[in-house]
Amino acid sequence: MTRRGLLLAVGGLTTLVLVVVGLARLDVETGVDAFVPSGDPTTRATDEVAKSFGGDPIVVLLESRKPYDLLSDENLPQLLRLEGELAQLPDVAALYGPATVLNQVAGQAQTLLAELSGYRDGLRGKAVAAAQKKGASASEAEAAGRRATAKFDERYADLLAGGLPGGLPTLHNQTFVRKVVYNDTGQPRPQWDFVVPAEDAVAILVRPREGADQHALEHLVESVESTVDDSGVKAQDVTVSGVPSVITALGHQVRTEVPVLGGAALLAVGGWFVLMSWTRRRLRLLPLATTLVGTSITLALAGWLSIPLTLGVVAFLPVLLGIGSDFMTYLHRRAGERVVVAAAAATAASFGALAVAPLPVVRDLGIALGFGVLVTLGVSLLAHRWLRLPDYPAEGPRPAASGRAPSRGVRLSAAVVAVAIAAAGWASLPHLPLTADFRSLASDLPAFSDAKHVESVMGSSGEVAVTLTGDDTVSQASLAWMDRAEQTVVAAHGDEMRPVVSPASLLSFLGSDPTAGELEAAMRLLPRYLTSSVMRSDQKMSILSFGVRLDDAQELQALRDDVRRILPTPPTGLRVEVTGLPMVAVSSYEALSERQYLTAGLGIVVAGLVLLIGLRRRTDAVLAVASAVLATGFVLAGMRLVGAGLNPLTAAVGSLAAAVACEFTVILRESVSRGDRRLGRAVTLAAVASGIGYGVLSFSHLSVISEFGMLLAVTVGAALGASRFVVWLAQDSTEPTDVVRMPEAVPELVGAR
């Protein structure tokens, strides 16, 4: 073996080992954090609430065909046992279930009644003993005892009378259970809605600890499901849902689709290169091979650096396979290294410009694609030089021109029309529907159907919390404020925000103006299990929790703004915030809306600057930018025409268009300047390869990915058309048109066999 061969073998083997180990270390996260703007105040406030009260819950919804059956004597012990087992699972911050709430209420009721009865007996006994000591008769001593308890009876008789008709407060007493949970019409009392949403359904809310990572959440959801399956609770229908369940479903789907869609893209793009006779048969898969190596190295580096990949990893491999294969194709077609390097650098820059995107899922995908393009370029250059690849045979004399470019007037008219269409597209960008709701990302998965079912039963799809923070949020003043705030919100938006639980509702038995002593006594008597759901142990944070059914970010935005407006001024020293995942979705929507033009246009600007630096002919850079602007405008105009909307990934349409339009324009201009028709046709070869790679994503079961793939495929077509159009416009009227004309049929892409 030659020294060159030995070095190649050792280097290849070492790289292979490092790549395999890096890929094994790769981690994928699909949590909510990937879809919310970094440093957002609402997100920070929501995280603070999660630290105190637990994250968004896993909802275990149990349904029966018989009313009240789930809280019957037969089911309550199993339900209580299930709730206890769920509470003991790792990474559970808090659990709220009907059996545990009832058990706590019964225990505290027994304690309260015992204390009250004991206190009353003590008052009476003390008065009777004092009277007897003074020599009173038996009847006089009894009268003294009655006088001593008269004030007590006046205050607490109603409470005792209200508690005793239900019998002894215990889970085995169905009269007590019915009286506590249901009203006179048989419907659950409002304060029980969060765990007893209907007479034939109960819900257990399992709140994960704040900061639980993807793997912890997935393990917790699986543990909840298996625990419920083994519980023995007799329910006709059991649904486990909630945001953690959606995150778990997304994680499973991502891990399933990465190899499937990646493999499909590999086969589809490879098949295209093999079937088209564009070069020698043994070299036709070379562009695909170099791209696959570059992609593997990029992903392996993420694994070695412990950088978790977000949902965009599903799109990463097909996108990079589609666009990365272009560079080896151009090199093999003698495009010239400087031109190819400039085109690839512009592509990488346009992707890298997504670093300014407000959402991590978009930012991470853009950075990964930009880096992957550069790595693939490096691999392609090494392959072209190190392997000393033969070029296809020279084309020979150029055929006679088949026609002349149209007159300047014709081209000017065409340019005016094209600019008008593109301008209309760019102007429509703020008016395109924009989806920022996290749950909708899983709209094609069974988990989404489960979430919608739970929403229909529970009456809400998410929780919004009005958070009160300060030195003392459980004082007379703060409690009065929370009561007034809850009534204000319900009066204005009761059809949109359903009260779930609040300090005011838990302490409603104290009346409208409790004294400090009564408040202190109530806090001591109420089960900590209940008070901890709305009040922090240090009493520096309290929340008013509301259930909302709205998924539309614009409606939620209007709701949030009005709630902020109508909330009364809090007591001095206390601060009010509106938090919760629905409000985080609003922040995502606002961030995307505010940066639409920046996200869409920065990639075009950056790619143009790179080309100005890297190309000898500066006019080619200007033409490349013009083609990217036109392509983006065409795509946006088409979306407006068909009523299509944007999601967090497709909102970056400008950078996506620039990545291909600039590349196509540069190579087409090079083919014109050299009179090389085959180099021009290589652009079509590369464009179809890119479109195939992108198009594979349309088969994803995740709507955000499938929409991304379809838009990319359309963008490639628009970019190719815009590039050829711009090059045609820039062509002198005395130059032939052959090299910029679209080939009449793909089989014309014929090279040496």
RARANOR-V922579 format. One record per run of one state. SS is the DSSP state (H for helix, E for strand, L for the rest). FROM is the first residue (numbers start at 0). LEN is the number of residues. If there is no record, write none. Layout:
SS:FROM:LEN
SS:FROM:LEN
This chain:
L:0:2
H:2:22
L:24:3
E:27:1
L:28:3
H:31:4
L:35:1
E:36:1
L:37:3
H:40:13
L:53:3
E:56:7
L:63:5
H:68:3
L:71:1
H:72:15
L:87:4
E:91:5
L:96:1
H:97:36
L:133:4
H:137:27
L:164:9
H:173:8
E:181:1
L:182:5
E:187:1
L:188:1
H:189:3
L:192:5
E:197:1
L:198:2
E:200:8
L:208:5
H:213:16
L:229:7
E:236:5
L:241:1
H:242:33
L:275:5
H:280:3
L:283:2
H:285:19
L:304:4
E:308:1
L:309:3
H:312:20
L:332:4
H:336:20
L:356:2
E:358:1
H:359:27
L:386:17
E:403:1
L:404:3
H:407:20
L:427:1
H:428:3
L:431:2
E:433:1
L:434:4
H:438:4
L:442:3
H:445:13
L:458:3
E:461:8
L:469:6
H:475:18
L:493:3
E:496:6
H:502:4
L:506:1
H:507:3
L:510:5
H:515:10
L:525:2
H:527:4
L:531:3
E:534:1
L:535:5
E:540:8
L:548:4
H:552:14
L:566:8
E:574:5
L:579:1
H:580:14
L:594:1
H:595:19
L:614:3
H:617:25
L:642:3
E:645:1
L:646:3
H:649:25
L:674:2
H:676:23
L:699:3
H:702:28
L:730:5
E:735:1
L:736:1
H:737:3
L:740:5
H:745:3
L:748:5
